[in-house]
Amino acid sequence: MSKQRYVLLDRDGVINHDSDEFIKSPEEWLPIAGSLDAIAMLNAHGYKVIVVTNQSGVARGLLDAAMLEKIHDKMHRMVNEKGGAITAVYYCPHGPDSVCDCRKPKAGLLKAFAADFDADLTAIAVVGDSLRDLQAAIAVGGQPILVKTGKGLQTLMNNPQFNSLVFENLYDAAKYITARPEA
């Protein structure tokens, strides 16, 4: 019997365009070309997609949990329109100076997902555009995958020694993930 497979995705800069001013409303949430198709592709190959994202805009007072939910509703709707689905969204609402265990690069969000879904984090693909996404993946024994969208190109230039798979975008990463032989 095959075990359920998962892919963990960061949100801003991976699925949607990032903003230095933060994504504060559904209108500001704009998907990166191919990202919604990538999620549908992952689903079609038997992967459940989980979003794991830092959302410090909540702690900064730029949006509240209800507005964040509206943003995520738009994301879910647009993914569904492409034939895909996001199984769950885990987010850290805390700021960079908060003492919490959920803000990436800490692994709290990934561990919460694993507990909720009885999932093994070892070798699970974790796709992000920042060093903290990759560090969170490594902290749980996952496979860090960097995309060059969002802050990814800057992350790559600032951390050339970091050992991670690198792809142009989520679509290219999804093609790689779905082409891997089953473990």
C-alpha positions as CSV (number, residue, x, y, z in Angstrom):
1,M,0.0,0.0,0.0
2,S,1.4,3.4,-1.0
3,K,1.9,6.1,1.6
4,Q,0.4,9.5,1.1
5,R,3.0,11.9,-0.5
6,Y,3.2,15.6,0.4
7,V,4.9,18.7,-0.9
8,L,5.3,21.7,1.3
9,L,5.3,25.2,-0.3
10,D,6.0,28.6,0.9
11,R,3.4,31.1,-0.3
12,D,4.8,34.6,-1.1
13,G,7.4,34.4,-3.8
14,V,6.6,30.8,-4.6
15,I,2.9,30.6,-5.4
16,N,2.2,34.3,-5.6
17,H,4.2,37.5,-6.3
18,D,5.8,38.8,-3.2
19,S,5.7,42.5,-2.1
20,D,8.0,44.4,0.2
21,E,4.8,46.1,1.3
22,F,3.3,42.7,2.3
23,I,0.2,41.1,0.7
24,K,-2.6,42.7,2.7
25,S,-5.7,42.0,0.7
26,P,-7.1,39.5,-1.9
27,E,-6.6,42.1,-4.6
28,E,-2.8,42.2,-3.9
29,W,-2.5,38.4,-4.1
30,L,-1.5,37.6,-7.7
31,P,-0.3,34.2,-8.7
32,I,3.1,33.7,-10.4
33,A,2.7,32.4,-13.9
34,G,2.5,28.6,-13.9
35,S,2.3,28.2,-10.1
36,L,-1.3,27.2,-10.0
37,D,-0.8,24.7,-12.8
38,A,2.2,23.4,-10.8
39,I,-0.1,22.7,-7.8
40,A,-2.6,20.9,-10.1
41,M,0.3,18.9,-11.6
42,L,1.5,17.8,-8.1
43,N,-2.1,16.8,-7.2
44,A,-2.5,14.8,-10.5
45,H,0.7,12.8,-9.5
46,G,-0.7,11.9,-6.1
47,Y,0.8,14.7,-4.0
48,K,-1.1,16.7,-1.4
49,V,0.1,20.3,-1.3
50,I,0.5,22.0,2.0
51,V,1.3,25.7,2.3
52,V,3.7,26.7,5.1
53,T,4.2,30.5,5.4
54,N,5.4,33.2,7.6
55,Q,2.8,36.0,7.7
56,S,4.3,38.7,10.0
57,G,1.9,41.3,8.4
58,V,-0.5,40.1,11.1
59,A,1.8,40.9,14.0
60,R,2.7,44.2,12.3
61,G,-1.0,45.2,12.2
62,L,-1.1,45.4,8.4
63,L,-3.9,42.8,8.2
64,D,-5.9,40.6,10.6
65,A,-6.6,36.9,10.6
66,A,-9.9,37.4,8.9
67,M,-8.3,39.3,6.0
68,L,-5.6,36.6,5.8
69,E,-8.4,34.0,5.5
70,K,-9.9,36.0,2.6
71,I,-6.5,36.0,0.9
72,H,-6.2,32.2,1.4
73,D,-9.8,31.8,0.1
74,K,-8.8,33.5,-3.1
75,M,-5.7,31.3,-3.4
76,H,-7.8,28.1,-2.8
77,R,-10.4,29.2,-5.4
78,M,-7.8,30.0,-8.0
79,V,-6.0,26.7,-7.5
80,N,-9.3,24.9,-7.7
81,E,-10.1,26.6,-11.0
82,K,-6.9,25.1,-12.4
83,G,-8.0,21.6,-11.2
84,G,-5.8,21.5,-8.1
85,A,-6.2,21.7,-4.4
86,I,-4.3,22.9,-1.4
87,T,-4.9,20.5,1.4
88,A,-4.0,22.8,4.3
89,V,-2.4,26.2,5.1
90,Y,-0.1,26.6,8.1
91,Y,1.0,30.1,8.9
92,C,3.0,32.0,11.6
93,P,1.4,35.3,12.4
94,H,4.3,36.5,14.5
95,G,6.9,39.1,13.8
96,P,10.6,38.6,13.3
97,D,11.4,39.5,16.9
98,S,8.7,37.2,18.4
99,V,9.7,34.3,20.5
100,C,7.8,31.5,18.9
101,D,8.6,28.1,17.5
102,C,6.6,28.5,14.3
103,R,8.4,31.2,12.4
104,K,10.6,29.8,9.8
105,P,13.6,29.0,9.9
106,K,12.3,27.3,13.0
107,A,10.5,24.0,12.2
108,G,7.3,24.5,14.3
109,L,4.9,24.8,11.3
110,L,6.4,21.8,9.6
111,K,6.2,19.7,12.8
112,A,2.6,20.8,13.3
113,F,1.7,19.6,9.8
114,A,3.5,16.3,10.4
115,A,1.6,15.8,13.6
116,D,-1.8,16.7,12.1
117,F,-1.3,14.4,9.0
118,D,0.9,11.7,10.6
119,A,3.4,12.5,8.0
120,D,7.1,11.6,7.8
121,L,9.1,14.8,7.1
122,T,12.2,12.9,6.1
123,A,13.0,13.7,2.5
124,I,9.8,15.6,2.0
125,A,10.1,18.3,-0.6
126,V,9.9,21.8,0.9
127,V,9.9,24.5,-1.8
128,G,10.8,28.1,-0.9
129,D,12.4,31.3,-2.1
130,S,14.3,32.3,1.0
131,L,17.1,30.9,3.2
132,R,14.7,30.4,6.1
133,D,12.5,28.1,4.0
134,L,15.5,26.0,3.2
135,Q,16.7,26.0,6.8
136,A,13.3,24.9,8.1
137,A,13.4,22.0,5.6
138,I,16.8,20.9,6.7
139,A,15.8,21.1,10.4
140,V,13.3,18.3,9.9
141,G,15.3,16.2,7.4
142,G,13.3,17.4,4.4
143,Q,14.6,18.1,0.9
144,P,15.1,21.9,0.4
145,I,14.2,23.2,-3.0
146,L,14.8,26.8,-3.9
147,V,12.9,28.6,-6.7
148,K,14.3,31.7,-8.3
149,T,11.0,33.6,-8.1
150,G,10.3,36.0,-5.3
151,K,13.5,36.4,-3.2
152,G,14.9,33.2,-4.6
153,L,17.5,34.7,-7.0
154,Q,18.8,37.0,-4.2
155,T,18.8,34.0,-1.8
156,L,20.9,32.0,-4.3
157,M,23.4,34.9,-4.8
158,N,23.7,35.5,-1.0
159,N,24.2,31.8,-0.2
160,P,26.1,30.1,-3.1
161,Q,27.4,27.5,-0.7
162,F,24.0,26.3,0.4
163,N,23.3,22.8,-0.9
164,S,19.8,22.8,-2.4
165,L,18.1,22.0,-5.7
166,V,17.4,25.2,-7.6
167,F,14.7,25.7,-10.2
168,E,13.4,28.8,-12.1
169,N,9.9,28.6,-10.6
170,L,7.4,26.3,-8.9
171,Y,6.3,24.8,-12.2
172,D,9.9,23.6,-13.0
173,A,10.2,22.3,-9.4
174,A,6.9,20.4,-9.7
175,K,8.1,18.8,-13.0
176,Y,11.2,17.6,-11.2
177,I,9.2,16.3,-8.1
178,T,6.7,14.4,-10.2
179,A,9.4,12.8,-12.4
180,R,11.2,11.3,-9.4
181,P,10.8,7.5,-8.9
182,E,8.6,6.6,-6.0
183,A,10.5,5.9,-2.8
